[in-house]
Amino acid sequence: MEDASALIDQKIRELGDWRGKTLAKVRAIIREADPEIVEEWKWMGTPVWSRGGIVCTGETYKKVVKMTFAKGAKLEDASGLFNSSLEGNVRRAIDIHEGEAVDEAALKELIRAAVALNLQGKAKARARKG
């Protein structure tokens, strides 16, 4: 199986338009927010970023780049980045349309909060077993 990071690089190149640039930008923000985050390739072509569990995915559609946070409903979103999948009990998403700017500071904060939530869950699970 190919390296997930290489597959994400390839997807960005293949998109070749604003969606590829947006996905590359989001990816850079994610990596800056948490250098220990792991890139994965799941569900037949979806970039996934994980640490202690899935943090978020980076899906590309014709009119939107969607970042879906696996436990988004449990995250404080003080900056109001979540604008999609708001009715669910678990996930929340950010739809980024062509020409829209990404609030880098707010996104980094959200990513760090998602990682912290995942790691907190892992620590609780270990404590229950111990």
C-alpha positions in Angstrom: 0.0 0.0 0.0 1.3 3.4 -0.9 2.2 6.0 1.7 -0.8 8.1 2.8 1.1 11.3 2.5 2.2 10.5 -1.1 -1.5 9.7 -2.0 -2.6 13.0 -0.5 0.2 14.8 -2.5 -1.1 13.0 -5.6 -4.7 14.0 -5.0 -3.8 17.6 -4.6 -1.9 17.5 -7.9 -4.7 15.7 -9.7 -7.3 18.2 -8.5 -5.2 21.0 -10.1 -7.7 23.8 -9.3 -8.8 25.8 -6.3 -9.8 22.6 -4.5 -6.3 21.3 -4.6 -4.9 24.6 -3.4 -7.5 24.7 -0.6 -6.8 21.1 0.4 -3.0 21.8 0.5 -3.6 24.9 2.6 -5.8 23.0 5.1 -3.2 20.2 5.2 -0.5 22.7 6.0 -2.6 24.3 8.8 -3.3 20.9 10.3 0.4 19.9 10.3 1.3 23.3 11.9 -1.3 22.9 14.5 0.0 19.5 15.6 3.3 18.2 14.1 2.6 14.7 15.6 -0.6 14.3 13.6 -0.7 11.2 11.3 -1.9 11.3 7.7 -4.0 8.4 6.6 -5.8 7.4 3.4 -9.2 5.8 4.0 -12.5 5.0 2.3 -11.1 4.7 -1.2 -9.6 8.1 -1.4 -10.2 10.3 1.6 -7.4 12.1 3.3 -7.7 11.6 7.1 -5.7 13.2 9.9 -5.5 11.3 13.2 -3.9 11.4 16.6 -5.4 9.3 19.3 -8.3 8.7 16.8 -9.6 10.5 13.8 -9.3 14.3 14.1 -10.7 15.3 10.7 -11.1 14.3 7.1 -10.4 16.4 3.9 -13.1 15.6 1.3 -13.2 17.4 -2.0 -16.4 17.8 -4.0 -17.2 19.8 -7.1 -18.2 23.0 -5.2 -16.6 22.6 -1.8 -13.7 21.3 0.2 -15.2 19.7 3.4 -13.3 19.2 6.6 -15.3 16.8 8.8 -14.4 16.6 12.4 -15.1 13.1 13.8 -16.1 14.4 17.3 -17.0 18.0 16.2 -20.2 18.1 18.2 -18.1 17.9 21.4 -15.8 20.8 20.4 -16.1 24.4 21.5 -16.3 26.4 18.2 -16.0 29.9 19.6 -15.1 31.3 16.1 -18.0 29.7 14.4 -16.1 27.7 11.8 -18.5 24.8 11.7 -21.0 25.5 8.9 -22.1 22.1 7.8 -23.4 18.8 9.4 -24.7 20.9 12.3 -27.7 18.7 13.1 -25.7 15.6 13.9 -24.9 14.3 17.4 -21.3 13.5 16.7 -19.7 15.1 13.6 -19.4 18.7 12.5 -17.9 20.0 9.3 -16.5 23.1 7.7 -17.4 23.7 4.0 -14.9 25.8 2.2 -16.1 27.3 -1.1 -14.0 28.7 -3.9 -12.5 32.1 -2.9 -13.2 31.8 0.8 -10.4 32.5 3.2 -9.6 30.1 6.0 -9.2 31.5 9.5 -5.9 29.8 10.2 -5.7 30.7 13.9 -9.2 29.5 14.6 -8.7 26.3 12.6 -5.5 25.5 14.5 -7.3 26.0 17.7 -10.1 23.6 16.6 -7.6 21.0 15.5 -5.7 21.2 18.8 -9.0 20.9 20.7 -9.9 17.8 18.6 -6.5 16.2 19.3 -6.8 17.0 23.0 -10.3 15.4 23.1 -9.0 12.3 21.4 -6.0 12.0 23.8 -8.2 12.6 26.8 -10.4 9.8 25.7 -7.4 7.5 25.3 -6.2 8.4 28.8 -9.6 7.7 30.4 -9.7 4.3 28.6 -6.2 3.4 30.0 -7.3 4.5 33.5 -10.3 2.2 33.3 -8.2 -0.8 32.3 -5.5 0.0 34.9 
